[in-house]
């Protein structure tokens, strides 16, 4: 692998969406020089190449692997040998490995480091970060990652994205389960707002029950993440599961529900808006 900078100071950051802008702000607060660029920001005079110019690391936080590949290739002329690209998006593992191989030929490292925790954890700098990549590249960017949350090195390049797919099976299937549990509680005549307290000490207790269930009760669907992104991730889960010949019936059912939700025009709502399909308010 190419040599890596001894001291990482300058970070390029591409993708200032719901989470990306919070993550970039945390890096600045931690003392890094951040050169940012957003693909969708009107009047943006910067560029992917300018964000990468002279950077020790280049972070991408984008909707999918295609957007990551295009942004990194646009940025490539600005990247110095020994720099490390860190994809923190949810991307396809095979595409991640292919991009990493292309970058390695240019003397540039790559780490995949997708995250979980939505904007709440992004704001607090407490994201769960799943990391894949060469040991030396991961070591080089660890100070950056640890400014954004808790990182776990899962294996070679692509392992972070596989771990994120495991995360999405658990999280997005549970969105549907929480919605189902809520409508059952309400129909049964109990005070649904007390469910987290009633179940929290038992096996049903979880971070999701405590954080998301009150939002479900309130029908608060303001996006911490988007339903259309949940569907994209579940489709990637299906692709990976097909490649590995692994059955994923629960995730497949969740994908069907999210596909229905998005088809009804609710893709820009939070993923927990899947509740609309359970309580008969899918058109509201």
Buried (B, 14 or more C-beta within 10 A) or exposed (E): BBEBBEEBEBBBBBBBBBBBBBBBBBBBEBEBEBBBBBBEEEEEEEBBBBBBBBBBBBBBBBBBBEBBBEBBEBBBEBBBEBBBBBBBBBBBBBBBBBBBEBBBEEBBBBBBBBBBBBBEBBBEBEBBBBBBBBEEBBBBBBBBBEBBBEBEBBEBBBBBBBBBBEBBBEBBBBBBBBBBBBBEBBEEEEEBEEBBEEBEEEEEBBEBBEEBBBBBBEBEBEBBBBBBBBBBBBBBBBBBBEEEEEEBEBBBEBBBBBBBBBEBEBBEBBBBBBBBBBBEEBEE
